[in-house]
């Protein structure tokens, strides 16, 4: 499949100007040409931990909102999103990549690196996109989601309307990857994403966040625990649920009606 890329599309592991668009196009087409018929494994990411009973599935979009804004300014929970992107890479297998769309969603390099021998895998297998306008941004997210070789797309989803949200949900279904869309708190409303999360800071000696599942298709609002405290593990760079402050996992149900598991 031929791909026409918007301006300012970065290349894997680098933040690059638009002059390298041709090289990136060749790289993506090479990946699709080599693995286009590959049977990529289905994604199923337990979050915040396997014990919580919540699973983020591939082939769907999941939206992430800050708990609050200051003067209209907001920031995505990039460390949490990087953690999920890393898990998606591990589950999708070799040759898959992660695409970051929109400078607001470009993480600081430390968020992409783990303190172990293979700690630079996420950084090496990341592509960074800087669309020039809202139309190109939607187009870039759609394109990345439809590519089966993309394990996860982390994107600035601010300003998406219902039609655009449904379009991206269909794109994610076609590609099978994980769509992680960061949006401002003022846009917390009913859309077609499989799950919606609100993330805010939490007190602690290490960086901590409160993560709340505010919407999960097929699960009623009263079913099970929906809020957890997660913490950065500096030794591994992972987000974990501290035993001393994490909520006790409650009863949960999946969209299919199975007990003790929520899947979206």
Secondary structure, DSSP 8 states (H G I E B T S, - for coil): ------TTB--TTS---GGGHHHHHHHHHHHHHHHTT------EEESS-GGG-EEEESSEEEEEEES--BTTB----HHHHHHHHHHHHHHH-TT-EEEEESGGG---GGGG--SSTTTTHHHHTEEEE--SSHHHHHHHHHHHHH-TTEEEEEEE-TT--HHHHHHHHHHHHHH--EEEEEE-GGG-S--S-SEEEEEEEE-SSS-EEEEEEEEETT--TTSS--EEEEEEETTTTEEE--TTTS------B-TT--BT-EE-
